[in-house]
Amino acid sequence: MKKSQRRRTSLNICSIRLVMEDGELHSKNPATRPLNPHTKLALQIAGVVLTALGVIGIILPVMPGVPLLILAAACFARSSPRLEHWLVTHPVLGPGIVAWRENGAIPTRVKIFAIGMMAVSAFLLIQSDAPTMMKLVVLTALAGSSLFVGTRPNA
């Protein structure tokens, strides 16, 4: 069949371009293009730094661990499948990443702790001498974050 006679349909979903050509579906996902070596190295370094910060976050209660590990896994997904596999299958570090990837779930205990800490932060902020506009901006961010965390499925 000549190229001009081919039937072609395009659909964009979440910045992934799907093209139906002659009854076959092809992904035109920019994430599947080969990476520039400098970009690959930068993503690997970012992944290692985020993993280290995530481990510290798991140990220290004042720093989030799993969100940093999720970002590390995303960096490794593009730059090093071997490191991504190690991180996702790790017995301590992996379960939170897997739960998030499968259904955006956050464990109930973590939700309660996170929303509680945001409430404490909001209370302390209101009691502080910070400028009113700064208080409003931070309180809005805390409210939005609490709403996001509270509406995620339970893991």
Backbone torsions as a table, in degrees:
resi	resn	phi	psi	omega
1	MET	NA	136.4	179.5
2	LYS	-68.0	151.8	-178.5
3	LYS	-59.1	-36.7	-178.3
4	SER	-70.2	-18.7	-178.8
5	GLN	-93.1	-7.5	-179.7
6	ARG	-66.0	143.6	176.7
7	ARG	-94.7	125.2	-174.9
8	ARG	-133.1	130.9	178.2
9	THR	-130.7	136.3	179.5
10	SER	-115.6	148.7	177.4
11	LEU	-145.9	130.6	177.2
12	ASN	-104.8	123.2	178.3
13	ILE	-129.7	118.5	177.5
14	CYS	48.5	49.1	179.1
15	SER	63.8	12.0	173.7
16	ILE	-104.8	122.9	-177.7
17	ARG	-93.5	118.7	177.3
18	LEU	-103.4	130.7	-178.6
19	VAL	-121.6	123.7	175.6
20	MET	-98.0	115.5	-178.4
21	GLU	-129.6	119.5	-179.6
22	ASP	52.6	42.3	176.8
23	GLY	79.6	2.9	179.0
24	GLU	-114.8	138.3	-179.2
25	LEU	-94.6	128.3	179.5
26	HIS	-122.8	137.6	177.0
27	SER	-92.4	130.8	174.9
28	LYS	-110.9	50.3	-176.5
29	ASN	-76.5	122.9	178.8
30	PRO	-62.7	-21.9	-179.7
31	ALA	-71.3	-15.1	-178.9
32	THR	-92.0	-5.6	177.5
33	ARG	-69.6	148.1	177.7
34	PRO	-61.7	143.7	-178.6
35	LEU	-88.6	147.5	169.4
36	ASN	-62.0	139.0	-178.1
37	PRO	-56.4	-34.2	179.0
38	HIS	-69.6	-39.4	177.7
39	THR	-65.7	-41.7	179.1
40	LYS	-61.1	-45.1	178.8
41	LEU	-63.9	-42.8	179.6
42	ALA	-61.9	-41.1	178.6
43	LEU	-67.7	-36.6	177.7
44	GLN	-66.2	-43.3	178.2
45	ILE	-63.6	-45.1	178.4
46	ALA	-60.3	-41.3	178.8
47	GLY	-62.3	-42.3	179.6
48	VAL	-66.3	-44.3	179.2
49	VAL	-63.2	-45.2	179.5
50	LEU	-64.6	-36.1	176.7
51	THR	-64.2	-45.3	178.6
52	ALA	-60.8	-44.8	178.6
53	LEU	-65.5	-36.2	177.3
54	GLY	-64.3	-40.5	177.4
55	VAL	-64.1	-43.5	176.5
56	ILE	-61.2	-40.1	178.9
57	GLY	-64.8	-31.3	176.6
58	ILE	-70.1	-35.2	-178.5
59	ILE	-77.5	-44.7	-178.1
60	LEU	-93.1	128.4	-177.6
61	PRO	-72.4	-13.3	-176.9
62	VAL	-90.1	-1.6	-176.6
63	MET	-126.4	133.1	-179.0
64	PRO	-71.0	135.0	-179.4
65	GLY	-99.6	-53.7	-173.2
66	VAL	-63.4	-42.3	178.2
67	PRO	-58.2	-36.3	177.9
68	LEU	-69.6	-36.6	177.7
69	LEU	-68.9	-35.3	176.3
70	ILE	-63.3	-42.7	177.1
71	LEU	-65.3	-39.3	177.9
72	ALA	-61.7	-43.7	179.2
73	ALA	-62.7	-36.8	177.4
74	ALA	-65.2	-40.9	177.2
75	CYS	-63.8	-43.9	-179.8
76	PHE	-69.1	-30.1	179.5
77	ALA	-59.7	-34.7	179.7
78	ARG	-88.2	-26.3	-170.2
79	SER	-112.7	-28.0	-176.2
80	SER	-153.8	91.9	178.9
81	PRO	-56.9	-30.8	179.3
82	ARG	-65.0	-45.6	178.7
83	LEU	-69.7	-35.7	176.4
84	GLU	-61.6	-46.2	179.3
85	HIS	-60.3	-44.4	178.6
86	TRP	-58.8	-46.0	-176.8
87	LEU	-66.8	-45.2	-176.4
88	VAL	-69.8	-32.4	-178.6
89	THR	-93.4	-0.2	179.4
90	HIS	-63.6	134.1	-175.4
91	PRO	-64.9	-27.1	-179.9
92	VAL	-99.6	-44.1	-174.6
93	LEU	-84.5	-25.8	-171.9
94	GLY	-77.2	-36.7	-173.1
95	PRO	-57.0	-39.2	178.7
96	GLY	-65.2	-37.7	178.6
97	ILE	-67.2	-45.0	-179.2
98	VAL	-63.1	-44.5	179.5
99	ALA	-61.0	-40.1	179.4
100	TRP	-68.0	-43.8	-178.5
101	ARG	-66.7	-36.9	-176.4
102	GLU	-73.4	-43.6	-178.8
103	ASN	-151.3	22.3	177.1
104	GLY	64.0	30.8	-172.9
105	ALA	-88.3	146.8	174.7
106	ILE	-126.4	131.6	178.5
107	PRO	-58.2	142.9	-176.9
108	THR	-57.2	-42.5	179.6
109	ARG	-59.3	-41.2	-179.8
110	VAL	-69.6	-39.7	177.1
111	LYS	-58.8	-48.2	-178.9
112	ILE	-61.1	-44.8	179.7
113	PHE	-63.3	-46.5	-177.3
114	ALA	-63.5	-47.8	-179.0
115	ILE	-67.2	-36.9	176.5
116	GLY	-62.0	-44.6	179.2
117	MET	-66.2	-35.6	176.5
118	MET	-66.7	-36.4	177.9
119	ALA	-66.2	-42.9	177.1
120	VAL	-62.1	-43.5	178.4
121	SER	-61.0	-42.2	179.4
122	ALA	-63.1	-43.6	179.1
123	PHE	-60.9	-47.2	179.9
124	LEU	-64.4	-36.8	178.5
125	LEU	-64.8	-43.0	179.9
126	ILE	-62.6	-35.6	-179.7
127	GLN	-77.1	-12.7	-175.1
128	SER	-81.2	173.9	178.3
129	ASP	-95.8	19.1	-179.3
130	ALA	-64.3	151.8	178.3
131	PRO	-58.9	146.3	-176.5
132	THR	-56.7	-42.9	-178.9
133	MET	-62.9	-40.5	178.1
134	MET	-64.0	-41.7	178.0
135	LYS	-59.7	-44.4	-179.1
136	LEU	-62.9	-42.6	-179.7
137	VAL	-63.8	-47.5	-177.5
138	VAL	-68.6	-41.4	178.8
139	LEU	-63.8	-36.5	176.4
140	THR	-64.7	-43.4	178.3
141	ALA	-64.1	-41.4	178.5
142	LEU	-64.9	-41.6	179.2
143	ALA	-63.7	-44.4	178.5
144	GLY	-63.7	-41.2	178.8
145	SER	-65.7	-41.8	178.3
146	SER	-63.2	-41.5	178.8
147	LEU	-63.5	-43.2	178.9
148	PHE	-60.9	-50.9	-177.7
149	VAL	-63.1	-43.4	-177.5
150	GLY	-65.8	-26.7	-177.5
151	THR	-93.0	-2.0	176.4
152	ARG	-74.3	150.2	176.6
153	PRO	-63.0	154.9	177.5
154	ASN	-81.3	140.0	178.7
155	ALA	-92.2	NA	NA
